[in-house]
């Protein structure tokens, strides 16, 4: 896991703490989403993945289709895990 950019959103710190305990990216991001007062907005997700985890922007943009965000996307937990596992 790379060192996050100092301007990475605060949720990335929580995600790193949760990742130490194990779990898939979908489980970790779901826990982060549930602990944020406003959920995990798509734009904040993308920024955090790019600046906090070094996820390429193209892959980060694909994550906004994740069903766990409550949007009408078709990206399942398993598909999200496949995209993000190399970075978590």
VEXDREN-2710 file (C-alpha; in Angstrom, 1 decimal):
% VEXDREN-2710
k/r/px/py/pz
1/UNK/0.0/0.0/0.0
2/UNK/1.4/3.4/-0.9
3/UNK/1.8/6.4/1.4
4/UNK/-1.3/8.6/0.9
5/UNK/-1.1/12.1/-0.3
6/UNK/-1.3/14.6/2.6
7/UNK/-4.5/16.0/1.0
8/UNK/-6.3/12.7/0.8
9/UNK/-9.8/12.8/2.3
10/UNK/-10.0/11.8/6.0
11/UNK/-12.0/8.7/5.2
12/UNK/-8.8/7.1/3.8
13/UNK/-7.3/7.0/7.3
14/UNK/-10.3/5.2/8.6
15/UNK/-10.1/2.8/5.6
16/UNK/-6.5/2.0/6.3
17/UNK/-7.3/1.3/10.0
18/UNK/-10.1/-1.1/9.0
19/UNK/-7.9/-2.8/6.3
20/UNK/-5.4/-3.8/9.0
21/UNK/-8.1/-6.0/10.4
22/UNK/-8.6/-7.7/7.1
23/UNK/-11.6/-7.6/4.9
24/UNK/-12.3/-7.0/1.3
25/UNK/-12.3/-3.5/-0.3
26/UNK/-16.2/-3.7/-0.5
27/UNK/-16.4/-4.5/3.2
28/UNK/-13.9/-1.7/4.1
29/UNK/-15.6/0.9/1.9
30/UNK/-19.0/-0.2/3.2
31/UNK/-17.9/0.3/6.8
32/UNK/-16.5/3.7/5.9
33/UNK/-19.7/4.6/4.1
34/UNK/-21.8/3.7/7.2
35/UNK/-19.6/5.8/9.5
36/UNK/-19.7/9.0/7.4
37/UNK/-22.6/11.3/8.3
38/UNK/-23.3/12.0/4.6
39/UNK/-22.4/8.5/3.4
40/UNK/-19.6/8.3/0.9
41/UNK/-20.3/10.6/-2.1
42/UNK/-19.0/9.4/-5.4
43/UNK/-16.7/12.3/-5.9
44/UNK/-15.1/11.8/-2.5
45/UNK/-14.7/8.1/-3.2
46/UNK/-12.8/8.8/-6.4
47/UNK/-10.6/11.4/-4.9
48/UNK/-9.7/9.2/-2.0
49/UNK/-8.9/6.2/-4.1
50/UNK/-6.6/8.2/-6.3
51/UNK/-4.8/10.3/-3.6
52/UNK/-5.0/7.8/-0.8
53/UNK/-4.3/4.5/-2.5
54/UNK/-2.8/5.4/-5.9
55/UNK/-5.7/3.9/-7.8
56/UNK/-5.5/5.0/-11.5
57/UNK/-8.3/7.5/-12.2
58/UNK/-9.9/5.2/-14.8
59/UNK/-10.3/2.5/-12.3
60/UNK/-11.4/4.9/-9.6
61/UNK/-14.1/6.3/-11.9
62/UNK/-15.4/2.7/-12.5
63/UNK/-16.1/2.4/-8.7
64/UNK/-18.8/5.0/-8.8
65/UNK/-21.0/2.3/-10.3
66/UNK/-20.7/0.2/-7.1
67/UNK/-24.1/-0.9/-5.8
68/UNK/-22.9/-0.2/-2.2
69/UNK/-23.2/3.5/-2.9
70/UNK/-26.9/3.2/-3.4
71/UNK/-26.8/4.4/-6.9
72/UNK/-28.3/2.7/-9.9
73/UNK/-24.9/1.1/-10.8
74/UNK/-24.3/-2.5/-11.7
75/UNK/-20.9/-3.0/-10.0
76/UNK/-21.2/-5.8/-7.5
77/UNK/-19.1/-6.3/-4.4
78/UNK/-17.1/-9.0/-6.1
79/UNK/-16.4/-6.8/-9.1
80/UNK/-15.4/-3.9/-6.8
81/UNK/-13.0/-6.2/-5.0
82/UNK/-11.5/-7.3/-8.3
83/UNK/-10.8/-3.7/-9.2
84/UNK/-9.4/-2.5/-5.9
85/UNK/-7.8/-5.6/-4.3
86/UNK/-4.3/-4.8/-5.8
87/UNK/-4.4/-1.3/-4.1
88/UNK/-5.8/-2.2/-0.7
END
